[in-house]
Amino acid sequence: MNHRTTVRRRALAGGALALAAALTLAGCNDGSGSAGTQTAKKPELKVGGAYIPEPTMDDMAAGFFTLTNRGAPPTS
C-alpha cells in the first residue's frame, strides 16, 4: 500500500467517524419536554482530542475522541 492510499483511508475514516458522531448527537433529543411547563436547557457538548492512530493492518483502522457535556442533566 502506498502513502497516497494510506492518507486517503485515514481521511475517509475520519469523515466516517465525524458523520457517525453527528448522527448520534442528532438523535439525542427525544422531544418529551413541553415548552409551556419547563424551560429546556441546551446541552453544552464539546468534542476534543480526536485522533486516528496509524493502522497496524491494511484493512482496519480506529478513531478516538473525547465528548464532554457541561450542560445541565435532564430532569424527570
PQR file of N, CA, C, O and H, with PARSE charges and radii, in Angstrom:
ATOM      1  N   MET A   1       0.855  -1.161   0.000 -0.4000 1.5000
ATOM      2  CA  MET A   1       0.000   0.000   0.000 -0.0000 2.0000
ATOM      3  C   MET A   1       0.910   1.236   0.000  0.5500 1.7000
ATOM      4  O   MET A   1       1.889   1.292   0.744 -0.5500 1.4000
ATOM      5  N   ASN A   2       0.586   2.204  -0.822 -0.4000 1.5000
ATOM      6  CA  ASN A   2       1.424   3.401  -0.895 -0.0000 2.0000
ATOM      7  C   ASN A   2       0.906   4.505   0.022  0.5500 1.7000
ATOM      8  O   ASN A   2      -0.164   4.388   0.619 -0.5500 1.4000
ATOM      9  H   ASN A   2      -0.210   2.159  -1.426  0.4000 1.0000
ATOM     10  N   HIS A   3       1.676   5.562   0.120 -0.4000 1.5000
ATOM     11  CA  HIS A   3       1.353   6.676   1.027 -0.0000 2.0000
ATOM     12  C   HIS A   3       0.032   7.339   0.663  0.5500 1.7000
ATOM     13  O   HIS A   3      -0.738   7.712   1.548 -0.5500 1.4000
ATOM     14  H   HIS A   3       2.545   5.657  -0.365  0.4000 1.0000
ATOM     15  N   ARG A   4      -0.237   7.490  -0.620 -0.4000 1.5000
ATOM     16  CA  ARG A   4      -1.463   8.144  -1.070 -0.0000 2.0000
ATOM     17  C   ARG A   4      -2.702   7.371  -0.619  0.5500 1.7000
ATOM     18  O   ARG A   4      -3.690   7.976  -0.201 -0.5500 1.4000
ATOM     19  H   ARG A   4       0.388   7.187  -1.340  0.4000 1.0000
ATOM     20  N   THR A   5      -2.659   6.061  -0.699 -0.4000 1.5000
ATOM     21  CA  THR A   5      -3.785   5.234  -0.274 -0.0000 2.0000
ATOM     22  C   THR A   5      -3.990   5.325   1.234  0.5500 1.7000
ATOM     23  O   THR A   5      -5.127   5.378   1.703 -0.5500 1.4000
ATOM     24  H   THR A   5      -1.857   5.570  -1.039  0.4000 1.0000
ATOM     25  N   THR A   6      -2.899   5.344   1.995 -0.4000 1.5000
ATOM     26  CA  THR A   6      -2.992   5.446   3.450 -0.0000 2.0000
ATOM     27  C   THR A   6      -3.620   6.768   3.864  0.5500 1.7000
ATOM     28  O   THR A   6      -4.483   6.799   4.742 -0.5500 1.4000
ATOM     29  H   THR A   6      -1.975   5.301   1.614  0.4000 1.0000
ATOM     30  N   VAL A   7      -3.194   7.854   3.242 -0.4000 1.5000
ATOM     31  CA  VAL A   7      -3.747   9.171   3.560 -0.0000 2.0000
ATOM     32  C   VAL A   7      -5.230   9.221   3.213  0.5500 1.7000
ATOM     33  O   VAL A   7      -6.033   9.765   3.971 -0.5500 1.4000
ATOM     34  H   VAL A   7      -2.493   7.829   2.529  0.4000 1.0000
ATOM     35  N   ARG A   8      -5.583   8.663   2.089 -0.4000 1.5000
ATOM     36  CA  ARG A   8      -6.992   8.665   1.679 -0.0000 2.0000
ATOM     37  C   ARG A   8      -7.855   7.838   2.634  0.5500 1.7000
ATOM     38  O   ARG A   8      -8.971   8.237   2.966 -0.5500 1.4000
ATOM     39  H   ARG A   8      -4.930   8.221   1.473  0.4000 1.0000
ATOM     40  N   ARG A   9      -7.340   6.689   3.074 -0.4000 1.5000
ATOM     41  CA  ARG A   9      -8.078   5.856   4.022 -0.0000 2.0000
ATOM     42  C   ARG A   9      -8.283   6.572   5.342  0.5500 1.7000
ATOM     43  O   ARG A   9      -9.363   6.503   5.930 -0.5500 1.4000
ATOM     44  H   ARG A   9      -6.434   6.365   2.804  0.4000 1.0000
ATOM     45  N   ARG A  10      -7.261   7.251   5.805 -0.4000 1.5000
ATOM     46  CA  ARG A  10      -7.388   7.995   7.057 -0.0000 2.0000
ATOM     47  C   ARG A  10      -8.419   9.104   6.938  0.5500 1.7000
ATOM     48  O   ARG A  10      -9.206   9.327   7.858 -0.5500 1.4000
ATOM     49  H   ARG A  10      -6.385   7.306   5.328  0.4000 1.0000
ATOM     50  N   ALA A  11      -8.418   9.795   5.817 -0.4000 1.5000
ATOM     51  CA  ALA A  11      -9.391  10.865   5.608 -0.0000 2.0000
ATOM     52  C   ALA A  11     -10.811  10.299   5.580  0.5500 1.7000
ATOM     53  O   ALA A  11     -11.721  10.879   6.172 -0.5500 1.4000
ATOM     54  H   ALA A  11      -7.778   9.614   5.070  0.4000 1.0000
ATOM     55  N   LEU A  12     -11.000   9.186   4.906 -0.4000 1.5000
ATOM     56  CA  LEU A  12     -12.322   8.565   4.855 -0.0000 2.0000
ATOM     57  C   LEU A  12     -12.758   8.060   6.230  0.5500 1.7000
ATOM     58  O   LEU A  12     -13.926   8.187   6.599 -0.5500 1.4000
ATOM     59  H   LEU A  12     -10.261   8.715   4.425  0.4000 1.0000
ATOM     60  N   ALA A  13     -11.819   7.487   6.986 -0.4000 1.5000
ATOM     61  CA  ALA A  13     -12.151   7.008   8.331 -0.0000 2.0000
ATOM     62  C   ALA A  13     -12.511   8.175   9.239  0.5500 1.7000
ATOM     63  O   ALA A  13     -13.451   8.073  10.027 -0.5500 1.4000
ATOM     64  H   ALA A  13     -10.871   7.383   6.686  0.4000 1.0000
ATOM     65  N   GLY A  14     -11.788   9.271   9.145 -0.4000 1.5000
ATOM     66  CA  GLY A  14     -12.097  10.457   9.954 -0.0000 2.0000
ATOM     67  C   GLY A  14     -13.447  11.042   9.588  0.5500 1.7000
ATOM     68  O   GLY A  14     -14.207  11.447  10.468 -0.5500 1.4000
ATOM     69  H   GLY A  14     -11.024   9.354   8.505  0.4000 1.0000
ATOM     70  N   GLY A  15     -13.755  11.090   8.298 -0.4000 1.5000
ATOM     71  CA  GLY A  15     -15.058  11.585   7.856 -0.0000 2.0000
ATOM     72  C   GLY A  15     -16.191  10.695   8.332  0.5500 1.7000
ATOM     73  O   GLY A  15     -17.244  11.184   8.740 -0.5500 1.4000
ATOM     74  H   GLY A  15     -13.138  10.760   7.583  0.4000 1.0000
ATOM     75  N   ALA A  16     -15.976   9.392   8.279 -0.4000 1.5000
ATOM     76  CA  ALA A  16     -16.999   8.456   8.745 -0.0000 2.0000
ATOM     77  C   ALA A  16     -17.220   8.595  10.247  0.5500 1.7000
ATOM     78  O   ALA A  16     -18.352   8.521  10.725 -0.5500 1.4000
ATOM     79  H   ALA A  16     -15.120   8.994   7.948  0.4000 1.0000
ATOM     80  N   LEU A  17     -16.136   8.796  10.985 -0.4000 1.5000
ATOM     81  CA  LEU A  17     -16.243   8.980  12.431 -0.0000 2.0000
ATOM     82  C   LEU A  17     -17.001  10.263  12.764  0.5500 1.7000
ATOM     83  O   LEU A  17     -17.851  10.270  13.654 -0.5500 1.4000
ATOM     84  H   LEU A  17     -15.216   8.857  10.596  0.4000 1.0000
ATOM     85  N   ALA A  18     -16.698  11.339  12.058 -0.4000 1.5000
ATOM     86  CA  ALA A  18     -17.393  12.607  12.299 -0.0000 2.0000
ATOM     87  C   ALA A  18     -18.879  12.492  11.948  0.5500 1.7000
ATOM     88  O   ALA A  18     -19.726  13.019  12.669 -0.5500 1.4000
ATOM     89  H   ALA A  18     -16.008  11.334  11.335  0.4000 1.0000
ATOM     90  N   LEU A  19     -19.194  11.817  10.863 -0.4000 1.5000
ATOM     91  CA  LEU A  19     -20.586  11.633  10.466 -0.0000 2.0000
ATOM     92  C   LEU A  19     -21.340  10.792  11.494  0.5500 1.7000
ATOM     93  O   LEU A  19     -22.476  11.111  11.843 -0.5500 1.4000
ATOM     94  H   LEU A  19     -18.506  11.389  10.277  0.4000 1.0000
ATOM     95  N   ALA A  20     -20.720   9.728  11.974 -0.4000 1.5000
ATOM     96  CA  ALA A  20     -21.366   8.884  12.980 -0.0000 2.0000
ATOM     97  C   ALA A  20     -21.623   9.669  14.270  0.5500 1.7000
ATOM     98  O   ALA A  20     -22.681   9.531  14.882 -0.5500 1.4000
ATOM     99  H   ALA A  20     -19.797   9.468  11.690  0.4000 1.0000
ATOM    100  N   ALA A  21     -20.656  10.490  14.678 -0.4000 1.5000
ATOM    101  CA  ALA A  21     -20.832  11.294  15.889 -0.0000 2.0000
ATOM    102  C   ALA A  21     -21.964  12.306  15.706  0.5500 1.7000
ATOM    103  O   ALA A  21     -22.774  12.498  16.613 -0.5500 1.4000
ATOM    104  H   ALA A  21     -19.796  10.602  14.180  0.4000 1.0000
ATOM    105  N   ALA A  22     -22.025  12.947  14.548 -0.4000 1.5000
ATOM    106  CA  ALA A  22     -23.077  13.931  14.293 -0.0000 2.0000
ATOM    107  C   ALA A  22     -24.461  13.276  14.289  0.5500 1.7000
ATOM    108  O   ALA A  22     -25.411  13.828  14.844 -0.5500 1.4000
ATOM    109  H   ALA A  22     -21.367  12.791  13.811  0.4000 1.0000
ATOM    110  N   LEU A  23     -24.573  12.114  13.671 -0.4000 1.5000
ATOM    111  CA  LEU A  23     -25.864  11.425  13.639 -0.0000 2.0000
ATOM    112  C   LEU A  23     -26.267  10.943  15.031  0.5500 1.7000
ATOM    113  O   LEU A  23     -27.448  10.964  15.376 -0.5500 1.4000
ATOM    114  H   LEU A  23     -23.801  11.666  13.220  0.4000 1.0000
ATOM    115  N   THR A  24     -25.302  10.514  15.821 -0.4000 1.5000
ATOM    116  CA  THR A  24     -25.600  10.086  17.184 -0.0000 2.0000
ATOM    117  C   THR A  24     -26.107  11.253  18.016  0.5500 1.7000
ATOM    118  O   THR A  24     -27.091  11.121  18.743 -0.5500 1.4000
ATOM    119  H   THR A  24     -24.343  10.496  15.540  0.4000 1.0000
ATOM    120  N   LEU A  25     -25.443  12.386  17.912 -0.4000 1.5000
ATOM    121  CA  LEU A  25     -25.855  13.552  18.680 -0.0000 2.0000
ATOM    122  C   LEU A  25     -27.194  14.104  18.200  0.5500 1.7000
ATOM    123  O   LEU A  25     -27.951  14.654  19.000 -0.5500 1.4000
ATOM    124  H   LEU A  25     -24.643  12.493  17.321  0.4000 1.0000
ATOM    125  N   ALA A  26     -27.496  13.969  16.924 -0.4000 1.5000
ATOM    126  CA  ALA A  26     -28.769  14.455  16.401 -0.0000 2.0000
ATOM    127  C   ALA A  26     -29.942  13.656  16.969  0.5500 1.7000
ATOM    128  O   ALA A  26     -31.053  14.176  17.069 -0.5500 1.4000
ATOM    129  H   ALA A  26     -26.881  13.522  16.275  0.4000 1.0000
ATOM    130  N   GLY A  27     -29.706  12.412  17.336 -0.4000 1.5000
ATOM    131  CA  GLY A  27     -30.770  11.579  17.876 -0.0000 2.0000
ATOM    132  C   GLY A  27     -30.942  11.695  19.376  0.5500 1.7000
ATOM    133  O   GLY A  27     -31.744  10.961  19.953 -0.5500 1.4000
ATOM    134  H   GLY A  27     -28.803  11.989  17.254  0.4000 1.0000
ATOM    135  N   CYS A  28     -30.215  12.596  20.032 -0.4000 1.5000
ATOM    136  CA  CYS A  28     -30.281  12.718  21.488 -0.0000 2.0000
ATOM    137  C   CYS A  28     -31.563  13.374  21.988  0.5500 1.7000
ATOM    138  O   CYS A  28     -31.941  13.133  23.134 -0.5500 1.4000
ATOM    139  H   CYS A  28     -29.563  13.192  19.564  0.4000 1.0000
ATOM    140  N   ASN A  29     -32.237  14.171  21.211 -0.4000 1.5000
ATOM    141  CA  ASN A  29     -33.444  14.850  21.645 -0.0000 2.0000
ATOM    142  C   ASN A  29     -34.627  13.920  21.464  0.5500 1.7000
ATOM    143  O   ASN A  29     -34.956  13.533  20.343 -0.5500 1.4000
ATOM    144  H   ASN A  29     -31.931  14.367  20.280  0.4000 1.0000
ATOM    145  N   ASP A  30     -35.278  13.556  22.588 -0.4000 1.5000
ATOM    146  CA  ASP A  30     -36.428  12.659  22.486 -0.0000 2.0000
ATOM    147  C   ASP A  30     -37.744  13.394  22.354  0.5500 1.7000
ATOM    148  O   ASP A  30     -38.781  12.762  22.151 -0.5500 1.4000
ATOM    149  H   ASP A  30     -35.011  13.871  23.498  0.4000 1.0000
ATOM    150  N   GLY A  31     -37.732  14.721  22.465 -0.4000 1.5000
ATOM    151  CA  GLY A  31     -38.932  15.515  22.270 -0.0000 2.0000
ATOM    152  C   GLY A  31     -39.951  15.376  23.378  0.5500 1.7000
ATOM    153  O   GLY A  31     -41.110  15.733  23.170 -0.5500 1.4000
ATOM    154  H   GLY A  31     -36.890  15.235  22.630  0.4000 1.0000
ATOM    155  N   SER A  32     -39.581  14.876  24.549 -0.4000 1.5000
ATOM    156  CA  SER A  32     -40.559  14.647  25.611 -0.0000 2.0000
ATOM    157  C   SER A  32     -40.820  15.880  26.471  0.5500 1.7000
ATOM    158  O   SER A  32     -41.802  15.908  27.213 -0.5500 1.4000
ATOM    159  H   SER A  32     -38.639  14.586  24.719  0.4000 1.0000
ATOM    160  N   GLY A  33     -39.973  16.891  26.391 -0.4000 1.5000
ATOM    161  CA  GLY A  33     -40.191  18.098  27.198 -0.0000 2.0000
ATOM    162  C   GLY A  33     -41.269  18.974  26.585  0.5500 1.7000
ATOM    163  O   GLY A  33     -41.377  19.079  25.363 -0.5500 1.4000
ATOM    164  H   GLY A  33     -39.175  16.868  25.789  0.4000 1.0000
ATOM    165  N   SER A  34     -42.074  19.608  27.448 -0.4000 1.5000
ATOM    166  CA  SER A  34     -43.091  20.513  26.934 -0.0000 2.0000
ATOM    167  C   SER A  34     -42.620  21.946  27.142  0.5500 1.7000
ATOM    168  O   SER A  34     -42.068  22.268  28.193 -0.5500 1.4000
ATOM    169  H   SER A  34     -41.987  19.523  28.440  0.4000 1.0000
ATOM    170  N   ALA A  35     -42.829  22.793  26.169 -0.4000 1.5000
ATOM    171  CA  ALA A  35     -42.313  24.157  26.207 -0.0000 2.0000
ATOM    172  C   ALA A  35     -43.031  25.015  27.244  0.5500 1.7000
ATOM    173  O   ALA A  35     -42.444  25.973  27.747 -0.5500 1.4000
ATOM    174  H   ALA A  35     -43.278  22.531  25.315  0.4000 1.0000
ATOM    175  N   GLY A  36     -44.271  24.706  27.576 -0.4000 1.5000
ATOM    176  CA  GLY A  36     -45.036  25.534  28.498 -0.0000 2.0000
ATOM    177  C   GLY A  36     -44.676  25.325  29.962  0.5500 1.7000
ATOM    178  O   GLY A  36     -44.755  26.273  30.743 -0.5500 1.4000
ATOM    179  H   GLY A  36     -44.748  23.928  27.167  0.4000 1.0000
ATOM    180  N   THR A  37     -44.283  24.120  30.363 -0.4000 1.5000
ATOM    181  CA  THR A  37     -44.035  23.837  31.771 -0.0000 2.0000
ATOM    182  C   THR A  37     -42.563  23.827  32.143  0.5500 1.7000
ATOM    183  O   THR A  37     -42.232  24.039  33.310 -0.5500 1.4000
ATOM    184  H   THR A  37     -44.219  23.350  29.728  0.4000 1.0000
ATOM    185  N   GLN A  38     -41.690  23.594  31.215 -0.4000 1.5000
ATOM    186  CA  GLN A  38     -40.262  23.532  31.503 -0.0000 2.0000
ATOM    187  C   GLN A  38     -39.495  24.399  30.528  0.5500 1.7000
ATOM    188  O   GLN A  38     -39.886  24.552  29.371 -0.5500 1.4000
ATOM    189  H   GLN A  38     -41.959  23.422  30.268  0.4000 1.0000
ATOM    190  N   THR A  39     -38.410  24.960  31.002 -0.4000 1.5000
ATOM    191  CA  THR A  39     -37.506  25.630  30.080 -0.0000 2.0000
ATOM    192  C   THR A  39     -36.349  24.680  29.835  0.5500 1.7000
ATOM    193  O   THR A  39     -35.575  24.379  30.744 -0.5500 1.4000
ATOM    194  H   THR A  39     -38.093  24.836  31.942  0.4000 1.0000
ATOM    195  N   ALA A  40     -36.238  24.219  28.624 -0.4000 1.5000
ATOM    196  CA  ALA A  40     -35.209  23.242  28.277 -0.0000 2.0000
ATOM    197  C   ALA A  40     -33.853  23.924  28.172  0.5500 1.7000
ATOM    198  O   ALA A  40     -33.705  24.935  27.485 -0.5500 1.4000
ATOM    199  H   ALA A  40     -36.867  24.463  27.885  0.4000 1.0000
ATOM    200  N   LYS A  41     -32.882  23.369  28.848 -0.4000 1.5000
ATOM    201  CA  LYS A  41     -31.516  23.870  28.744 -0.0000 2.0000
ATOM    202  C   LYS A  41     -30.794  23.060  27.685  0.5500 1.7000
ATOM    203  O   LYS A  41     -30.864  21.831  27.665 -0.5500 1.4000
ATOM    204  H   LYS A  41     -33.002  22.548  29.405  0.4000 1.0000
ATOM    205  N   LYS A  42     -30.110  23.755  26.819 -0.4000 1.5000
ATOM    206  CA  LYS A  42     -29.395  23.081  25.747 -0.0000 2.0000
ATOM    207  C   LYS A  42     -28.133  22.434  26.299  0.5500 1.7000
ATOM    208  O   LYS A  42     -27.486  22.984  27.190 -0.5500 1.4000
ATOM    209  H   LYS A  42     -30.053  24.753  26.835  0.4000 1.0000
ATOM    210  N   PRO A  43     -27.785  21.264  25.767 -0.5600 1.5000
ATOM    211  CA  PRO A  43     -26.535  20.641  26.201  0.2800 2.0000
ATOM    212  C   PRO A  43     -25.351  21.441  25.680  0.5500 1.7000
ATOM    213  O   PRO A  43     -25.416  22.050  24.613 -0.5500 1.4000
ATOM    214  N   GLU A  44     -24.291  21.430  26.433 -0.4000 1.5000
ATOM    215  CA  GLU A  44     -23.063  22.087  26.018 -0.0000 2.0000
ATOM    216  C   GLU A  44     -22.060  20.995  25.677  0.5500 1.7000
ATOM    217  O   GLU A  44     -21.247  20.600  26.513 -0.5500 1.4000
ATOM    218  H   GLU A  44     -24.238  20.935  27.301  0.4000 1.0000
ATOM    219  N   LEU A  45     -22.125  20.515  24.446 -0.4000 1.5000
ATOM    220  CA  LEU A  45     -21.276  19.413  24.021 -0.0000 2.0000
ATOM    221  C   LEU A  45     -20.000  19.935  23.376  0.5500 1.7000
ATOM    222  O   LEU A  45     -20.014  20.917  22.633 -0.5500 1.4000
ATOM    223  H   LEU A  45     -22.786  20.837  23.768  0.4000 1.0000
ATOM    224  N   LYS A  46     -18.910  19.263  23.674 -0.4000 1.5000
ATOM    225  CA  LYS A  46     -17.616  19.637  23.105 -0.0000 2.0000
ATOM    226  C   LYS A  46     -16.870  18.361  22.728  0.5500 1.7000
ATOM    227  O   LYS A  46     -16.745  17.439  23.534 -0.5500 1.4000
ATOM    228  H   LYS A  46     -18.899  18.465  24.277  0.4000 1.0000
ATOM    229  N   VAL A  47     -16.381  18.322  21.499 -0.4000 1.5000
ATOM    230  CA  VAL A  47     -15.585  17.198  21.036 -0.0000 2.0000
ATOM    231  C   VAL A  47     -14.137  17.641  21.016  0.5500 1.7000
ATOM    232  O   VAL A  47     -13.815  18.694  20.465 -0.5500 1.4000
ATOM    233  H   VAL A  47     -16.483  19.071  20.844  0.4000 1.0000
ATOM    234  N   GLY A  48     -13.266  16.852  21.609 -0.4000 1.5000
ATOM    235  CA  GLY A  48     -11.860  17.216  21.649 -0.0000 2.0000
ATOM    236  C   GLY A  48     -10.979  15.988  21.642  0.5500 1.7000
ATOM    237  O   GLY A  48     -11.444  14.867  21.849 -0.5500 1.4000
ATOM    238  H   GLY A  48     -13.528  15.997  22.057  0.4000 1.0000
ATOM    239  N   GLY A  49      -9.716  16.213  21.403 -0.4000 1.5000
ATOM    240  CA  GLY A  49      -8.733  15.137  21.438 -0.0000 2.0000
ATOM    241  C   GLY A  49      -8.951  14.071  20.387  0.5500 1.7000
ATOM    242  O   GLY A  49      -8.584  12.917  20.604 -0.5500 1.4000
ATOM    243  H   GLY A  49      -9.338  17.124  21.235  0.4000 1.0000
ATOM    244  N   ALA A  50      -9.536  14.421  19.259 -0.4000 1.5000
ATOM    245  CA  ALA A  50      -9.805  13.426  18.217 -0.0000 2.0000
ATOM    246  C   ALA A  50      -8.519  13.041  17.501  0.5500 1.7000
ATOM    247  O   ALA A  50      -7.713  13.898  17.139 -0.5500 1.4000
ATOM    248  H   ALA A  50      -9.835  15.359  19.083  0.4000 1.0000
ATOM    249  N   TYR A  51      -8.343  11.752  17.305 -0.4000 1.5000
ATOM    250  CA  TYR A  51      -7.182  11.282  16.554 -0.0000 2.0000
ATOM    251  C   TYR A  51      -7.439   9.892  15.987  0.5500 1.7000
ATOM    252  O   TYR A  51      -8.283   9.143  16.479 -0.5500 1.4000
ATOM    253  H   TYR A  51      -8.999  11.056  17.600  0.4000 1.0000
ATOM    254  N   ILE A  52      -6.702   9.578  14.958 -0.4000 1.5000
ATOM    255  CA  ILE A  52      -6.724   8.255  14.349 -0.0000 2.0000
ATOM    256  C   ILE A  52      -5.285   7.766  14.330  0.5500 1.7000
ATOM    257  O   ILE A  52      -4.481   8.278  13.552 -0.5500 1.4000
ATOM    258  H   ILE A  52      -6.017  10.187  14.559  0.4000 1.0000
ATOM    259  N   PRO A  53      -4.935   6.788  15.167 -0.5600 1.5000
ATOM    260  CA  PRO A  53      -3.568   6.293  15.167  0.2800 2.0000
ATOM    261  C   PRO A  53      -3.248   5.556  13.866  0.5500 1.7000
ATOM    262  O   PRO A  53      -4.145   5.099  13.156 -0.5500 1.4000
ATOM    263  N   GLU A  54      -1.977   5.453  13.576 -0.4000 1.5000
ATOM    264  CA  GLU A  54      -1.573   4.763  12.347 -0.0000 2.0000
ATOM    265  C   GLU A  54      -2.032   3.313  12.414  0.5500 1.7000
ATOM    266  O   GLU A  54      -1.717   2.602  13.369 -0.5500 1.4000
ATOM    267  H   GLU A  54      -1.248   5.824  14.152  0.4000 1.0000
ATOM    268  N   PRO A  55      -2.779   2.871  11.394 -0.5600 1.5000
ATOM    269  CA  PRO A  55      -3.296   1.498  11.413  0.2800 2.0000
ATOM    270  C   PRO A  55      -2.162   0.472  11.365  0.5500 1.7000
ATOM    271  O   PRO A  55      -1.161   0.675  10.677 -0.5500 1.4000
ATOM    272  N   THR A  56      -2.323  -0.612  12.089 -0.4000 1.5000
ATOM    273  CA  THR A  56      -1.343  -1.697  12.042 -0.0000 2.0000
ATOM    274  C   THR A  56      -1.717  -2.734  10.999  0.5500 1.7000
ATOM    275  O   THR A  56      -0.902  -3.587  10.644 -0.5500 1.4000
ATOM    276  H   THR A  56      -3.135  -0.777  12.648  0.4000 1.0000
ATOM    277  N   MET A  57      -2.940  -2.664  10.510 -0.4000 1.5000
ATOM    278  CA  MET A  57      -3.407  -3.599   9.487 -0.0000 2.0000
ATOM    279  C   MET A  57      -3.838  -2.798   8.265  0.5500 1.7000
ATOM    280  O   MET A  57      -4.194  -1.625   8.382 -0.5500 1.4000
ATOM    281  H   MET A  57      -3.602  -1.972  10.798  0.4000 1.0000
ATOM    282  N   ASP A  58      -3.808  -3.424   7.101 -0.4000 1.5000
ATOM    283  CA  ASP A  58      -4.180  -2.734   5.868 -0.0000 2.0000
ATOM    284  C   ASP A  58      -5.675  -2.505   5.740  0.5500 1.7000
ATOM    285  O   ASP A  58      -6.091  -1.564   5.065 -0.5500 1.4000
ATOM    286  H   ASP A  58      -3.519  -4.377   7.006  0.4000 1.0000
ATOM    287  N   ASP A  59      -6.491  -3.334   6.367 -0.4000 1.5000
ATOM    288  CA  ASP A  59      -7.931  -3.260   6.151 -0.0000 2.0000
ATOM    289  C   ASP A  59      -8.721  -2.818   7.383  0.5500 1.7000
ATOM    290  O   ASP A  59      -9.944  -2.961   7.404 -0.5500 1.4000
ATOM    291  H   ASP A  59      -6.153  -4.099   6.916  0.4000 1.0000
ATOM    292  N   MET A  60      -8.047  -2.280   8.417 -0.4000 1.5000
ATOM    293  CA  MET A  60      -8.764  -1.882   9.615 -0.0000 2.0000
ATOM    294  C   MET A  60      -8.096  -0.663  10.245  0.5500 1.7000
ATOM    295  O   MET A  60      -6.869  -0.562  10.280 -0.5500 1.4000
ATOM    296  H   MET A  60      -7.053  -2.164   8.399  0.4000 1.0000
ATOM    297  N   ALA A  61      -8.901   0.242  10.731 -0.4000 1.5000
ATOM    298  CA  ALA A  61      -8.389   1.423  11.422 -0.0000 2.0000
ATOM    299  C   ALA A  61      -9.362   1.774  12.548  0.5500 1.7000
ATOM    300  O   ALA A  61     -10.477   1.254  12.594 -0.5500 1.4000
ATOM    301  H   ALA A  61      -9.897   0.160  10.702  0.4000 1.0000
ATOM    302  N   ALA A  62      -8.939   2.652  13.449 -0.4000 1.5000
ATOM    303  CA  ALA A  62      -9.792   3.071  14.559 -0.0000 2.0000
ATOM    304  C   ALA A  62      -9.606   4.561  14.790  0.5500 1.7000
ATOM    305  O   ALA A  62      -8.543   5.118  14.517 -0.5500 1.4000
ATOM    306  H   ALA A  62      -8.033   3.074  13.411  0.4000 1.0000
ATOM    307  N   GLY A  63     -10.642   5.190  15.292 -0.4000 1.5000
ATOM    308  CA  GLY A  63     -10.577   6.602  15.638 -0.0000 2.0000
ATOM    309  C   GLY A  63     -11.107   6.804  17.042  0.5500 1.7000
ATOM    310  O   GLY A  63     -11.982   6.069  17.500 -0.5500 1.4000
ATOM    311  H   GLY A  63     -11.506   4.738  15.514  0.4000 1.0000
ATOM    312  N   PHE A  64     -10.574   7.800  17.720 -0.4000 1.5000
ATOM    313  CA  PHE A  64     -10.950   8.057  19.110 -0.0000 2.0000
ATOM    314  C   PHE A  64     -11.177   9.547  19.308  0.5500 1.7000
ATOM    315  O   PHE A  64     -10.553  10.370  18.638 -0.5500 1.4000
ATOM    316  H   PHE A  64      -9.863   8.397  17.349  0.4000 1.0000
ATOM    317  N   PHE A  65     -12.075   9.893  20.232 -0.4000 1.5000
ATOM    318  CA  PHE A  65     -12.283  11.281  20.604 -0.0000 2.0000
ATOM    319  C   PHE A  65     -12.913  11.339  21.982  0.5500 1.7000
ATOM    320  O   PHE A  65     -13.455  10.350  22.474 -0.5500 1.4000
ATOM    321  H   PHE A  65     -12.582   9.224  20.775  0.4000 1.0000
ATOM    322  N   THR A  66     -12.833  12.513  22.600 -0.4000 1.5000
ATOM    323  CA  THR A  66     -13.435  12.737  23.908 -0.0000 2.0000
ATOM    324  C   THR A  66     -14.642  13.638  23.730  0.5500 1.7000
ATOM    325  O   THR A  66     -14.538  14.701  23.117 -0.5500 1.4000
ATOM    326  H   THR A  66     -12.392  13.316  22.200  0.4000 1.0000
ATOM    327  N   LEU A  67     -15.777  13.231  24.255 -0.4000 1.5000
ATOM    328  CA  LEU A  67     -17.011  14.002  24.193 -0.0000 2.0000
ATOM    329  C   LEU A  67     -17.331  14.477  25.608  0.5500 1.7000
ATOM    330  O   LEU A  67     -17.481  13.667  26.523 -0.5500 1.4000
ATOM    331  H   LEU A  67     -15.862  12.368  24.753  0.4000 1.0000
ATOM    332  N   THR A  68     -17.435  15.798  25.783 -0.4000 1.5000
ATOM    333  CA  THR A  68     -17.706  16.391  27.088 -0.0000 2.0000
ATOM    334  C   THR A  68     -19.039  17.129  27.040  0.5500 1.7000
ATOM    335  O   THR A  68     -19.277  17.921  26.127 -0.5500 1.4000
ATOM    336  H   THR A  68     -17.314  16.456  25.040  0.4000 1.0000
ATOM    337  N   ASN A  69     -19.913  16.876  28.017 -0.4000 1.5000
ATOM    338  CA  ASN A  69     -21.198  17.548  28.126 -0.0000 2.0000
ATOM    339  C   ASN A  69     -21.197  18.346  29.420  0.5500 1.7000
ATOM    340  O   ASN A  69     -21.233  17.764  30.504 -0.5500 1.4000
ATOM    341  H   ASN A  69     -19.720  16.233  28.758  0.4000 1.0000
ATOM    342  N   ARG A  70     -21.156  19.649  29.323 -0.4000 1.5000
ATOM    343  CA  ARG A  70     -21.169  20.512  30.507 -0.0000 2.0000
ATOM    344  C   ARG A  70     -22.551  21.107  30.746  0.5500 1.7000
ATOM    345  O   ARG A  70     -22.704  21.985  31.594 -0.5500 1.4000
ATOM    346  H   ARG A  70     -21.126  20.122  28.442  0.4000 1.0000
ATOM    347  N   GLY A  71     -23.539  20.652  30.025 -0.4000 1.5000
ATOM    348  CA  GLY A  71     -24.896  21.148  30.205 -0.0000 2.0000
ATOM    349  C   GLY A  71     -25.543  20.534  31.439  0.5500 1.7000
ATOM    350  O   GLY A  71     -24.986  19.644  32.082 -0.5500 1.4000
ATOM    351  H   GLY A  71     -23.414  19.938  29.335  0.4000 1.0000
ATOM    352  N   ALA A  72     -26.725  21.031  31.749 -0.4000 1.5000
ATOM    353  CA  ALA A  72     -27.463  20.523  32.899 -0.0000 2.0000
ATOM    354  C   ALA A  72     -28.022  19.153  32.583  0.5500 1.7000
ATOM    355  O   ALA A  72     -28.425  18.904  31.447 -0.5500 1.4000
ATOM    356  H   ALA A  72     -27.178  21.754  31.227  0.4000 1.0000
ATOM    357  N   PRO A  73     -28.058  18.240  33.573 -0.5600 1.5000
ATOM    358  CA  PRO A  73     -28.654  16.923  33.333  0.2800 2.0000
ATOM    359  C   PRO A  73     -30.159  17.050  33.145  0.5500 1.7000
ATOM    360  O   PRO A  73     -30.767  17.984  33.670 -0.5500 1.4000
ATOM    361  N   PRO A  74     -30.766  16.137  32.412 -0.5600 1.5000
ATOM    362  CA  PRO A  74     -32.223  16.199  32.199  0.2800 2.0000
ATOM    363  C   PRO A  74     -32.971  15.988  33.503  0.5500 1.7000
ATOM    364  O   PRO A  74     -32.537  15.228  34.368 -0.5500 1.4000
ATOM    365  N   THR A  75     -34.086  16.662  33.632 -0.4000 1.5000
ATOM    366  CA  THR A  75     -34.929  16.494  34.818 -0.0000 2.0000
ATOM    367  C   THR A  75     -36.118  15.613  34.481  0.5500 1.7000
ATOM    368  O   THR A  75     -36.621  15.643  33.357 -0.5500 1.4000
ATOM    369  H   THR A  75     -34.438  17.280  32.930  0.4000 1.0000
ATOM    370  N   SER A  76     -36.565  14.836  35.438 -0.4000 1.5000
ATOM    371  CA  SER A  76     -37.687  13.919  35.194 -0.0000 2.0000
ATOM    372  C   SER A  76     -38.984  14.543  35.624  0.5500 1.7000
ATOM    373  O   SER A  76     -40.039  13.923  35.497 -0.5500 1.4000
ATOM    374  H   SER A  76     -36.156  14.811  36.351  0.4000 1.0000
TER
END
